[in-house]
Amino acid sequence: MNETTHKQGFEPLAVAEQPAVTRSYTGSLRAVVNVAAWALFGFFLVICVGLWNRSVTMNHHEIKHSAEMLEQGVKSYFASTELFLSTVGNDLVYNNVFADREQAMHHLQRITKRQAGVAGLAFITLEGEFWVTDFAPINEPLPSLLANEFAASDFVTFVAEPQFHIGRPYFFQFFDTWIVPIRAPIFDEAGVLLGYMAMGVELEEGLPLWTNMVIPSGIQVSLVRPDNHLAYLHPLILEHTADTLASVYQAQISSELQQLMGEPEGVYQYQRERLSDSGIEQAYAYLKPLPDYNLTVIAMRSRSKVITDWLYSLIIPFAVLFAAFLALWYAARRAKFYLQTAEQEINIRQGALIHSLEQYGKLTALTPAGVYQVRVRKDGEREFIYLSERARDLFAVPSTVPLSDTLTYMVELTHPEDIESFVNAEEEAVVNNQSFRWEGRFLIDNKTKWISVESQPGEADDEGRIWHGVMLDITERRETQEQIEELAHYDVLTHLPNRTLLQKRLHESIWDARYSQQYAAVLSIDLDNFKILNDSLGHEEGDRALLIVAQRLANVVREEDTVAHMSADEFVILLTDLGSTEEEVISKCHDFIAQLNTLMQDPLVLANDSYLLTASIGVTLVGPASESMERVLQQADQAMYEAKDAGRNTSVFFDADLEARLNSRLELQRDLHRGIMNNELELFYQPKVNCQKTCVGAEALVRWFHPTKGMVSPADFIHIAEQSGDILILGNWVLRTACEKLVEWAEHAEKSDWTMSVNVSVKQLKADNFVEEVSRSLAETGAPPNKLILEITESMLLGSTEAAIVTMQQLRNLGVRFALDDFGTGYSNLSYLHRLPLDQLKIDRSFVSTNADKPNAGLAQAQLTQSIISLGHTLGLIVVAEGVETEEQLKALINQGCDIYQGYYFSAPVRSSDLP
């Protein structure tokens, strides 16, 4: 052993250098803390900017949404108000109520009682006089509108251009309050203007349209007239007094806001006076013109409110930042303490380490393996810090080569074909800091040696990490192994890879496909009618034919592909690296099969004669989803058998997705049939309630509790049962079980009036004995027929409407009732709807969920739901809404006049014992 080399190899680990390591770590710690602190502060600033942008964006969205809500509310309210005033005015004209003012007053008073939010009604002449009102006695004159400075100019404009409009708010002395006048012109039959029907709304009470609007905090919405006066402002931040209302409605809007009135619809920023202290503030406004009513909708919010919301949103980030700084300070103190402790331990352990290394060097000289230590520096450079004499002997390293140059010397001896694999394996181990094992060839003294290298990561220092490893000459073992592999992996006749080697390479291809996304393909090739040729010409000529075919197949594939001889007339080809998409792989497979077919068209010369051998080819792709080599080979064989069944001399591609679906469906179908026979299915019941939320019945819903899969969704097994004959068995069981449950309910007073709804499949309805099965179930159980409701869908009636009507009428004669389920989603045909013997109409859940959950987008759906309810009532049917899940949906349906409700809002499907 070279003692000098050994000691010099470990010299960098001397104790004297270790305190510098600690000082270096201390300085690095300080730098890391500084960087972390600035990073936290920078991150906080980024959050501040992000939250500010978010606050501004949300503000713009909210004021735009508020303006749009006000626009829709104003249009709806004004449309109904205009119709109301015109109707009241025309009643006065055409019922000749003008002849008696007292009668007219009583007529208006009766109308006012039914109108919420209306302060008073009045008919005003063209001269601005109150001809009749519902609030002032006949003999008590009221001041003319022309006498009021706020109403006069409005009224003159109104006379010149008679149309429905909202007037300028003014103080009405009779009510001793500010009102918003709304007027509509009244004409006689000849079109002559007679006067104006006016309605007053108390300004403090607000327009009725506000009752259904929720305005976000800090937002004011207003209606602005063309003369830049407010027609209405909500909410009024100041106290509602005569003086504050006068200051708001007498003055024009700010000059800055006036300048924006002609701008297009959108969000603008402007200055305005604060109502609280007359100071100046920045504000955002969203303008939306209402040309039909000559008004502009404006939603406003002060910028200070946006800033306030932004500051509130910073509370949690600031708290997190403060906590992070505290944690960073504490962590830095602890790290500094640990570094100081480590400095003391290093000095103690260094002496013990040197002694241990001396003993280790003596031991390695006695082992057959070479021992080494390599330092991997932080810049990626490698160098030996220790190399045993046995390791030097393995590589025949001259004694004149110093330790620092030994690594370069040994790498230059690596076989050119193996150098890349060694570099990759070693680099991957270093990057992942994990041990590695590699075997490769080295050219030493003009001989090829196989050497095994094993290494694992060790301790790290300030220069890098030390790796510990061993080297062992395995040349004899590899040569023996290659001989064994030749016998174990290759066919004796054709010298092609056999099944064992094919499976090994296929296994590798499957892993490559999973992790590199590169597809491969397996072709199972069976020679057509080879047995006839072999039996006719003898085994010797048969073997010669196999050799010729094997040679042809080997010549047509690439070097990285594999041709294997599986049995007498069966070959398998593994094509690798075909591409990353199935389309590309299939195209290449078709091209390869075309080459094979061309080769097979060349006759074989056997026994001084020519013979043509064709092949049936099955192809399956090896991709990321491939399971195992056994499964891949099975798929290729199945495809090959399909090719033989198709007439031979052709190719078939295996469709794994189709097979998976067929197998899954077959398995589930078998389990379902067994489950029905073994009573694994159970009926659950979902209650149906009226508008008082009182249960009036339930719908029977089948559930399957699979012994191993647990609950199986009806969506997964009902359609399978329908496609097989099991739906009739299942349907009859459900019907009989439901009838038995009806008999049980009849014995309880609170459930005796409940109905039972049962879904009927199309096969049941079309079955010749369906009426007989229902009659038998009712008779044998004693269930009341009028409590049984059979639910059918619109699609079940397609193509056999007349036959279905006959069947339904026969059951109707027994007392059984019918419900049309999922109405509105199928092929609704009103021409036959009135002919069906129905009792109930069920609204599909898709209409119910949209009706109340999305007020704007669901307006058309709400109208459609109302139409379905009206249609059902017109036909004399009870209307049932299914899928009710929220209180809002329930209220909307109650307001629309629905009769019965069903859904998770009341109860999920439950067992009978859990029913209310």
ABEGO torsion letter per residue (X at the ends): XBAAAAAAAAAAABAAAAAAAAAAAAAAAAAAAAAAAAAAAAAAAAAAAAAAAAAAAAAAAAAAAAAAAAAAAAAAAAAAAAAAAAAAAAAAAAAGAAABAAAAAAAAAAAAAABBGBABBBBBBAAGBBABBAABBAABBBBBAAABAAAAAAAAAAAABBBBBBBBBBBBAAAGBBBBBBBBBBBBAAGBBAEBBBBBBBAAAEBAAAAABBBBBGBBBBBBBAAGBBABBOBBABBBBAAAAAAAAABBBBAAAAAAAABBBEBBBBBBBBAAAGBBBBBBBBBBBBAAAGBBBBBBBBAAAAAAAAAAAAAAAAAAAAAAAAAAAAAAAAAAAAAAAAAAAAAAAAAAAAAAAAAAAAAAAABABBBBBBBBBAAGBBBBABBBAAAAAAAGBBAABBAAAAAAAAAAABBAAAAAAAAAAAAAAAAAGBBBBBBBBBBBGGBBBBBBBBBBBBBBBAAEBBBBBBBBBAAAAAAAAAAAAAAAABBAAAGBBBAAAAAAAAAAAAAAAAAAGBBBBBBBBBBBGAAAAAAAAEAAAAAAAAAAAAAAAAAABBAABBBBBABAABBBBBBBGAEABAAAAAAAAAAAAAAAAAAAABBBBBGGBBBBBBBBBBBBBBBAABABAAAAAAAAAAAAAAAAAAGEGBBBBBBAAAAAAAAAAAAAAAAAAAAAAAGABBBBBBBBBBAAGBBAEBBBBBBBBBAAAEBBBAAAAAAAAAABAAAAAAAAAAAAAAAAAAAAAAABAAAAABBBBBBBBAAAAABAAAAAAAAAAAAAAGBBAAABBBBBBAAAABGAAAAAAAAAAAAAAAGBBBBBBGBGABBBBAAAAAABBBABBBBBAAAAAAAAABAAAAAAAAAAAAAAAAAAAAAGBBBBBBGBABAAAAAAAAAAGBABBBEAAABBBBBAAABX
